[in-house]
Amino acid sequence: MMDCDHCEQLLQPYLDRVLSEEEQLVAEAHLSECAWCSKRYRFEADLRLLVKTSCAYEMPPELVAKLSALRTPLV
């Protein structure tokens, strides 16, 4: 059985669907039995969805101008 630290290391690759089949099964087994890691997984999955959907909308020109004014030039 995987411990929570190992699950934490595999969480992003699991969400990216880049784990081997064996690693995926081990991660899923742990997530199904560990309430804390399952909650962490749901948070990360929801956060990804929020970022993905928020990026689908074009920013108003005024906001783009304000953000551009805040940008620090690269040296």
C-alpha positions in Angstrom: 0.0 0.0 0.0 1.2 3.5 -0.9 1.7 6.1 1.8 0.4 9.7 1.5 3.8 11.2 0.7 4.2 8.9 -2.3 0.6 9.6 -3.4 1.4 13.3 -3.2 4.4 12.8 -5.5 2.2 10.9 -8.0 -0.8 13.2 -7.9 0.2 15.6 -10.7 1.4 12.8 -13.0 -1.9 11.0 -12.2 -3.9 14.0 -13.1 -1.8 14.4 -16.3 -2.5 10.7 -17.1 1.2 10.0 -17.6 1.6 7.2 -15.0 2.3 3.6 -15.9 -0.8 1.3 -15.6 0.7 -0.2 -12.4 1.3 3.3 -10.8 -2.2 4.4 -11.8 -3.8 1.3 -10.1 -1.7 1.9 -7.0 -2.6 5.6 -6.9 -6.3 4.8 -7.4 -6.3 2.2 -4.7 -4.8 4.7 -2.2 -7.2 7.5 -3.3 -10.2 5.1 -2.7 -9.0 4.4 0.8 -7.5 7.7 2.0 -10.0 10.5 2.7 -7.2 13.1 3.0 -5.6 12.2 -0.3 -8.9 11.9 -2.0 -9.9 15.4 -0.9 -6.5 16.7 -2.1 -7.1 15.0 -5.5 -10.6 16.5 -5.8 -9.1 20.0 -5.0 -6.4 19.7 -7.6 -8.8 18.3 -10.3 -11.3 21.2 -9.5 -8.5 23.7 -9.7 -7.4 22.4 -13.1 -10.9 22.7 -14.3 -11.3 26.2 -13.0 -8.0 27.3 -14.7 -9.0 25.6 -17.9 -12.4 27.2 -18.1 -11.3 30.6 -17.0 -8.7 30.6 -19.8 -11.4 30.0 -22.4 -12.7 33.5 -22.1 -10.9 36.5 -23.6 -10.0 39.2 -21.1 -11.4 42.7 -21.6 -9.0 45.1 -23.2 -8.9 47.3 -20.1 -7.8 44.4 -18.0 -5.1 43.5 -20.5 -3.8 47.1 -20.4 -3.7 47.1 -16.6 -1.9 43.8 -16.4 0.6 44.9 -19.1 1.3 48.1 -17.1 2.2 45.9 -14.1 4.6 43.7 -16.0 8.2 43.9 -15.0 10.6 44.1 -18.0 13.0 41.2 -18.4 16.6 42.1 -18.2 
